[in-house]
Amino acid sequence: VQLVESGGGRVQPGGSLRLSCAASGFTFSTYAMSWYRQAPGKERELVATISSRGGTINYAASMRGRSTISRDNAKNTVYLQINSLKPEDTAVYYCRAYAYWGQGTQVTVSS
């Protein structure tokens, strides 16, 4: 099983990013997928989840209204679009499938 996140970087407050997580080694279309993040000195927290076919989506309160989780089962990829980024969104963002985690992608929001 492999989960590879990409799309992180440094962005100014108010900007946007689209994170991607490419999955392999398992039947992607049968698993719910989640995005988590971990800021320095803080515990890892759930950001958003999407069911296997995309019909059920949930967001953390802090991300609701300015983020969108989506998936393309044909490409074995899950995405997280984050708009109106804030400095407090600075964290390493991870994708998760069941017990499997990616290595994370760093998002830094700073002017």
Secondary structure, DSSP 4 states (H G I P E B T S, - for coil): -EEEEE--EEE-TT--EEEEEEEESS-GGGS-EEEEEE-TTS--EEEEEE-TTS--EEE-TTTTTTEEEEEETTTTEEEEEE-S--GGG-EEEEEEETTEE---EEEEE--
